[in-house]
Amino acid sequence: MGDSAPIRVVAVDDHELARLGIAWLAGHGTGLELVGTAGNARQARGLVERTRPGVVTVGTVLPDLTGLDLAGELRQRYPELGLILILPEPDGALVAAAADRGLSGAVALTASAATVTALIRSAATEPRTFRAPGEFLRAPGQSGPRLSPRERQVLALLVEGRTQAEIAEQLKILRARNRSQALLATAREGLLPLR
């Protein structure tokens, strides 16, 4: 995609204000072109099929399906589509779920316009690399459990934009595609007590 070609974006959210926010970004010289908006999953499916965008932003709650479920469907159907989950507020569990579904990124509505624009650009060029701006994973002032040194290593690599496979390789972590595979490998190694 050359510098002159704008990134085609579809905004899917049940809140009109959220859709207008993406429209505002696209209309202010950011190299984005809004090709459509949808308020539900049914509309979104047809819109993506017709417009073939480079990136789709998806709100977490839709009237007919969860945003995660819609994004998962879109990932299966369009493997090279950039998919960003837009969170109503910082939520680490939803960020983790978005990464697990193979999305390109997740960001809270509290993010700056520059952050959202940068995430959309990253999703357009590297749709299979998950990114989530770290400062938006936890609400300001919220205290959480201290991270172990290993958890800090994993997070540092995520911030660099590394994929799950790259992190597993670099840190010599068990490679499993899902929880079932991880549990089977754990059982094979004798680390899971079977009763």
ChimeraX attribute file (.defattr): number of C-alpha atoms within 10 A of each C-alpha:
attribute: neighborCount
match mode: 1-to-1
recipient: residues
	/A:1	8
	/A:2	6
	/A:3	7
	/A:4	7
	/A:5	10
	/A:6	17
	/A:7	24
	/A:8	20
	/A:9	27
	/A:10	27
	/A:11	28
	/A:12	31
	/A:13	26
	/A:14	21
	/A:15	14
	/A:16	13
	/A:17	10
	/A:18	19
	/A:19	22
	/A:20	14
	/A:21	14
	/A:22	22
	/A:23	20
	/A:24	15
	/A:25	18
	/A:26	20
	/A:27	13
	/A:28	10
	/A:29	10
	/A:30	16
	/A:31	16
	/A:32	23
	/A:33	21
	/A:34	21
	/A:35	18
	/A:36	19
	/A:37	23
	/A:38	22
	/A:39	20
	/A:40	22
	/A:41	23
	/A:42	14
	/A:43	12
	/A:44	22
	/A:45	15
	/A:46	12
	/A:47	19
	/A:48	23
	/A:49	12
	/A:50	11
	/A:51	13
	/A:52	16
	/A:53	20
	/A:54	23
	/A:55	27
	/A:56	28
	/A:57	28
	/A:58	30
	/A:59	28
	/A:60	21
	/A:61	22
	/A:62	21
	/A:63	12
	/A:64	12
	/A:65	13
	/A:66	16
	/A:67	26
	/A:68	21
	/A:69	16
	/A:70	23
	/A:71	26
	/A:72	18
	/A:73	14
	/A:74	21
	/A:75	20
	/A:76	13
	/A:77	11
	/A:78	14
	/A:79	14
	/A:80	18
	/A:81	25
	/A:82	30
	/A:83	32
	/A:84	29
	/A:85	27
	/A:86	27
	/A:87	22
	/A:88	14
	/A:89	16
	/A:90	22
	/A:91	16
	/A:92	16
	/A:93	10
	/A:94	19
	/A:95	23
	/A:96	14
	/A:97	14
	/A:98	26
	/A:99	21
	/A:100	14
	/A:101	16
	/A:102	19
	/A:103	27
	/A:104	30
	/A:105	26
	/A:106	31
	/A:107	28
	/A:108	24
	/A:109	17
	/A:110	15
	/A:111	17
	/A:112	11
	/A:113	15
	/A:114	11
	/A:115	15
	/A:116	22
	/A:117	18
	/A:118	13
	/A:119	22
	/A:120	26
	/A:121	20
	/A:122	20
	/A:123	27
	/A:124	23
	/A:125	17
	/A:126	16
	/A:127	24
	/A:128	21
	/A:129	19
	/A:130	28
	/A:131	26
	/A:132	24
	/A:133	16
	/A:134	14
	/A:135	12
	/A:136	20
	/A:137	20
	/A:138	15
	/A:139	14
	/A:140	9
	/A:141	6
	/A:142	6
	/A:143	8
	/A:144	7
	/A:145	5
	/A:146	8
	/A:147	10
	/A:148	8
	/A:149	9
	/A:150	10
	/A:151	10
	/A:152	12
	/A:153	13
	/A:154	17
	/A:155	16
	/A:156	14
	/A:157	16
	/A:158	20
	/A:159	13
	/A:160	9
	/A:161	17
	/A:162	18
	/A:163	16
	/A:164	20
	/A:165	13
	/A:166	14
	/A:167	19
	/A:168	15
	/A:169	12
	/A:170	11
	/A:171	12
	/A:172	9
	/A:173	13
	/A:174	13
	/A:175	14
	/A:176	15
	/A:177	11
	/A:178	9
	/A:179	9
	/A:180	10
	/A:181	13
	/A:182	14
	/A:183	14
	/A:184	13
	/A:185	16
	/A:186	14
	/A:187	13
	/A:188	10
	/A:189	9
	/A:190	10
	/A:191	10
	/A:192	12
	/A:193	7
	/A:194	6
	/A:195	3
